[in-house]
Amino acid sequence: MADMDQDKERPEILKDREYQLLGQSTWVDVRNLTVHIVRYGAGIKVEVWPRELLRGYEPIAEIEVAFRDVKGEPDDSGW
């Protein structure tokens, strides 16, 4: 029940759609987690953090994927 209360604390800005990262990084809240997506020269890095970030903590999980590791061609924007 507490998760539902947390979800109601913040308004839904956009939902049920695809997004394209135009800058170098972004944060996305998903229930009690925060996902940090970072573009770096050869690919992306995704980190999962607790929603309430505290200094000194490490991400709960993270993955790095190089663009060359993905099948298919990127579109005109380089993705």
Summary of the structure (lengths in Angstrom):
residues: 79
radius of gyration: 15.0
end to end distance: 38.6
largest distance: 44.1
contacts: 135
relative contact order: 0.16
helix: 14%
strand: 35%
